[in-house]
Amino acid sequence: MTAIIRVRMSTADAHYGGNLVDGAKILQLFGDVATELLIRHDGDEGLFRAYDNIEFLAPVYAGDFIEVTGEIVEVGRTSRKMVFVAKKVITARPDINDSAADVLEEPIIVCKASGTCVVPLEKQRKR
């Protein structure tokens, strides 16, 4: 089971100089995808228990479009192991002008992660 969201990073998401977006914003998007996956799988939002791996691989800037995918790769009694990938699919081009952007021929992986979510038995509605 997979889920996908695509979001434009705004200047409100920029946390550092040069309109650099905080990596925590990408983790928030992973959490949103995890929530959708749990709702589809169990009928409940569940809880994110832990990340076991996070790799920030490329910078994200205000104006970039980020596509996040997540997949449930293992199902336990209450645990759901997931993997996530965030890719930049459109990049802002402030070097050209303040509203220029390019669609990337090849998306750039900006972050990968894996983690575990849990859905208590009494909240699981789909079996």
C-alpha positions in Angstrom: 0.0 0.0 0.0 1.4 3.4 -1.0 0.3 7.1 -0.6 1.6 10.2 -2.3 1.3 13.9 -1.7 2.8 16.8 -3.6 3.3 20.2 -1.8 4.9 23.5 -2.8 7.3 24.8 -0.1 6.4 28.4 0.7 8.5 31.2 2.2 6.7 30.4 5.5 8.4 27.0 5.4 11.8 28.6 4.9 13.7 28.6 8.2 17.3 29.4 7.3 19.1 32.0 5.2 18.7 31.8 1.5 15.1 30.5 1.9 16.3 27.0 2.9 13.5 24.8 4.3 14.0 23.1 7.6 14.4 19.3 7.4 11.7 19.0 10.0 9.2 20.1 7.4 10.0 17.1 5.3 9.5 14.9 8.4 6.1 16.5 8.9 5.2 15.5 5.3 6.3 12.0 6.0 4.0 12.0 9.1 1.1 13.2 6.9 1.7 10.3 4.4 2.0 7.8 7.3 -1.4 9.1 8.7 -3.0 8.5 5.3 -1.5 5.0 5.1 -2.7 4.0 8.5 -6.2 5.3 7.8 -6.3 3.3 4.5 -4.9 0.2 6.2 -6.6 0.3 9.6 -9.3 3.0 9.6 -7.4 4.9 12.3 -4.7 7.6 12.3 -2.5 5.6 14.6 0.7 7.0 16.1 4.2 7.4 14.8 6.4 5.5 17.2 10.0 6.0 15.8 12.2 6.6 12.8 15.0 4.1 12.5 16.7 5.9 9.7 16.6 9.4 8.2 18.9 10.6 5.4 18.8 14.3 4.2 20.3 14.2 0.7 19.7 17.5 -0.9 18.5 21.0 0.1 14.9 22.2 -0.3 14.1 25.9 -0.8 11.0 28.0 -0.7 9.3 27.6 -4.1 10.3 24.0 -4.6 7.6 21.4 -5.2 8.2 18.2 -3.2 6.5 14.9 -3.9 6.4 12.5 -0.9 5.7 8.8 -1.2 5.3 6.3 1.6 4.7 2.6 1.7 3.8 0.1 4.3 6.4 -2.6 3.9 5.7 -4.8 7.0 2.6 -5.4 9.1 2.7 -6.7 12.7 -0.1 -7.1 15.2 -0.1 -3.4 16.0 3.0 -2.1 14.2 3.3 -0.9 10.7 6.8 -0.5 9.2 7.0 2.2 6.6 9.5 3.7 4.1 9.4 7.2 2.8 11.0 9.1 -0.1 10.8 12.9 -0.7 11.7 14.1 -4.2 12.0 17.6 -5.6 10.0 17.7 -8.8 10.0 21.4 -9.5 12.8 23.8 -8.4 12.5 27.5 -7.8 14.9 29.6 -10.0 15.4 32.9 -8.1 18.6 33.3 -10.1 16.5 34.1 -13.1 13.7 36.1 -11.4 11.5 35.9 -8.3 8.8 33.8 -9.9 10.8 31.5 -12.3 10.8 27.7 -11.8 11.8 24.6 -13.7 10.2 21.2 -13.9 13.0 18.7 -13.3 13.4 16.1 -16.0 14.7 13.8 -13.3 13.4 14.4 -9.8 16.0 14.9 -7.0 15.7 12.7 -3.9 15.9 15.1 -1.0 15.2 12.8 1.9 14.7 9.1 2.6 13.5 7.6 5.9 12.0 4.5 7.5 10.1 4.2 10.7 7.4 2.4 12.6 3.8 3.4 13.4 1.4 1.7 15.7 -2.3 1.3 15.7 -3.7 -0.1 19.0 -5.8 -3.3 18.5 -8.9 -1.6 19.9 -8.6 1.1 17.2 -8.1 -1.1 14.2 -11.3 -1.2 12.2 -10.0 -3.1 9.1 -8.6 -6.5 9.5 
